[in-house]
Amino acid sequence: MVNEQVNHSIEHQLATLKHTMKWLIIIVAVSLFTNHTFATTTLKVSVDRNPAMAGETFFLTAVADDSVSNNALDTKPLLKDFIVGQTS
């Protein structure tokens, strides 16, 4: 009786482990393909003068090494501390 309970417990643990490993493999495989797709875009940002003094104008240039839409750069966070002109 005790041996049957132990065997049943071990079988249950093995089934749970197999199920967990199957999902872990699926998650890792999806993550590898997904991260590779999103990891290809690099953004380089620079300013045309350093230092830029308070009250002076300067250009902030952001260049992506991949095709991105013109609206992909969200400048709203800059509005707190800067006057943002036209972007292109």
C-alpha positions in Angstrom: 0.0 0.0 0.0 2.8 2.4 0.9 4.7 1.5 -2.2 1.7 2.2 -4.4 1.3 5.6 -2.8 5.0 6.4 -3.3 4.9 5.2 -6.9 1.8 7.3 -7.6 3.4 10.3 -6.0 6.5 9.9 -8.1 4.5 9.4 -11.3 2.5 12.5 -10.5 5.8 14.5 -9.9 7.3 13.2 -13.2 4.1 14.2 -15.1 4.2 17.6 -13.6 7.9 18.0 -14.4 7.3 17.0 -18.0 4.5 19.4 -18.3 6.5 22.2 -16.8 9.5 21.5 -19.0 7.4 21.4 -22.1 6.0 24.9 -21.3 9.5 26.2 -20.4 10.9 25.0 -23.8 8.0 26.7 -25.6 8.4 30.0 -23.6 12.2 30.0 -24.3 11.8 29.3 -28.0 9.2 32.1 -28.4 11.4 34.5 -26.4 14.4 33.8 -28.5 12.5 34.5 -31.7 10.7 37.5 -30.3 13.7 39.2 -28.7 15.7 38.7 -31.8 13.1 40.6 -33.9 12.9 43.5 -31.5 16.6 43.7 -30.7 17.6 44.7 -34.2 16.7 48.4 -33.8 19.3 50.7 -32.2 18.7 54.3 -31.5 21.6 56.8 -31.3 20.9 60.2 -29.8 23.2 63.3 -29.9 23.1 67.1 -29.4 24.7 69.7 -31.7 26.5 71.5 -28.9 27.9 70.4 -25.5 27.4 72.0 -23.2 24.1 73.6 -24.0 23.3 76.5 -21.7 19.9 77.3 -20.3 18.0 79.5 -22.7 20.0 78.4 -25.7 18.6 76.4 -28.6 20.2 73.2 -29.6 19.3 70.3 -31.9 18.6 66.9 -30.5 19.2 64.3 -33.2 17.9 60.7 -32.9 18.9 58.2 -35.6 17.5 54.6 -35.8 19.4 51.9 -37.7 16.1 50.4 -38.8 12.9 51.6 -40.5 10.6 53.2 -37.9 7.6 55.5 -38.3 7.9 59.2 -38.0 5.7 59.1 -34.9 7.8 56.4 -33.2 9.8 59.0 -31.2 7.6 60.3 -28.4 8.9 63.8 -27.4 6.2 64.4 -24.8 8.5 63.6 -21.8 10.8 66.4 -23.0 8.0 69.0 -22.7 8.4 69.1 -18.9 11.9 70.7 -19.2 12.2 71.9 -22.8 10.4 73.7 -25.6 10.2 71.2 -28.4 10.0 72.6 -31.9 9.1 70.8 -35.1 10.4 67.3 -35.5 11.2 65.6 -38.7 
